[in-house]
């Protein structure tokens, strides 16, 4: 990733490969499993499994942010994805966009 250290880059590259629906399914499954364990009278296990859902949802949110808002690797990738793909623009690009906006 651009402007990130090696560890952050590797984590973001790894999390991009995880499908969001899989994380949401896992969170929903932990809620269902927790309810089933509670119904079976296994309160400690139910509480343990039930606490997975918010953690997985937080990870899913991070995953979505990484997929959606990560900076492109280089100029060619930014151009391929359009003008709104990155906030990392040169001064000339910002000035040209400002002149194209209609004045009110």
NUVEXNU-587928 format. One line per field, with one value per residue (C-alpha): residue number from 1; x, y, z; residue in three letters. Coordinates in steps of 0.02 Angstrom, whole numbers. Layout:
residues N
segu	[NUM|...];
u	[X|...];
v	[Y|...];
w	[Z|...];
lovo	[ALA|...];
***
This chain:
residues 104
segu	[1|2|3|4|5|6|7|8|9|10|11|12|13|14|15|16|17|18|19|20|21|22|23|24|25|26|27|28|29|30|31|32|33|34|35|36|37|38|39|40|41|42|43|44|45|46|47|48|49|50|51|52|53|54|55|56|57|58|59|60|61|62|63|64|65|66|67|68|69|70|71|72|73|74|75|76|77|78|79|80|81|82|83|84|85|86|87|88|89|90|91|92|93|94|95|96|97|98|99|100|101|102|103|104];
u	[0|51|99|88|217|250|146|-8|9|14|-135|-239|-192|-243|-407|-457|-470|-601|-777|-888|-1035|-928|-892|-1075|-1125|-999|-1066|-1246|-1194|-1113|-1274|-1377|-1253|-1254|-1445|-1441|-1312|-1415|-1570|-1471|-1423|-1239|-1234|-1044|-1020|-1165|-1089|-919|-986|-1105|-959|-885|-1020|-971|-787|-821|-935|-796|-676|-805|-817|-627|-626|-755|-658|-497|-584|-673|-555|-380|-261|-210|-35|16|-44|-99|-214|-288|-324|-401|-525|-570|-547|-636|-531|-408|-392|-207|-207|-78|-101|-130|-272|-358|-341|-411|-561|-594|-597|-721|-848|-989|-980|-1134];
v	[0|176|274|122|13|-167|-246|-140|-176|-364|-360|-258|-369|-523|-449|-396|-580|-618|-601|-485|-605|-738|-626|-578|-761|-805|-667|-723|-904|-857|-772|-925|-1042|-935|-942|-1130|-1151|-1042|-1146|-1302|-1226|-1198|-1016|-995|-1066|-962|-801|-847|-884|-735|-617|-667|-575|-394|-435|-513|-367|-244|-346|-346|-156|-142|-263|-157|3|-76|-138|26|165|96|201|138|66|182|315|187|101|268|318|147|170|350|520|478|323|411|567|566|690|813|1000|1023|896|984|1154|1087|1012|1177|1273|1149|1171|1293|1453|1495];
w	[0|-30|128|242|327|277|417|379|195|223|341|218|72|173|234|58|9|143|74|176|168|250|397|415|405|540|654|627|657|823|879|832|915|1071|1079|1056|1194|1310|1273|1316|1484|1444|1498|1505|1330|1265|1332|1260|1086|1090|1114|947|848|889|862|693|643|688|581|439|448|440|294|200|233|169|12|-22|29|9|-93|-265|-284|-423|-545|-676|-552|-497|-677|-711|-568|-606|-529|-367|-329|-216|-111|-152|-295|-350|-325|-512|-511|-366|-451|-615|-525|-435|-599|-674|-533|-568|-467|-363];
lovo	[UNK|UNK|UNK|UNK|UNK|UNK|UNK|UNK|UNK|UNK|UNK|UNK|UNK|UNK|UNK|UNK|UNK|UNK|UNK|UNK|UNK|UNK|UNK|UNK|UNK|UNK|UNK|UNK|UNK|UNK|UNK|UNK|UNK|UNK|UNK|UNK|UNK|UNK|UNK|UNK|UNK|UNK|UNK|UNK|UNK|UNK|UNK|UNK|UNK|UNK|UNK|UNK|UNK|UNK|UNK|UNK|UNK|UNK|UNK|UNK|UNK|UNK|UNK|UNK|UNK|UNK|UNK|UNK|UNK|UNK|UNK|UNK|UNK|UNK|UNK|UNK|UNK|UNK|UNK|UNK|UNK|UNK|UNK|UNK|UNK|UNK|UNK|UNK|UNK|UNK|UNK|UNK|UNK|UNK|UNK|UNK|UNK|UNK|UNK|UNK|UNK|UNK|UNK|UNK];
***
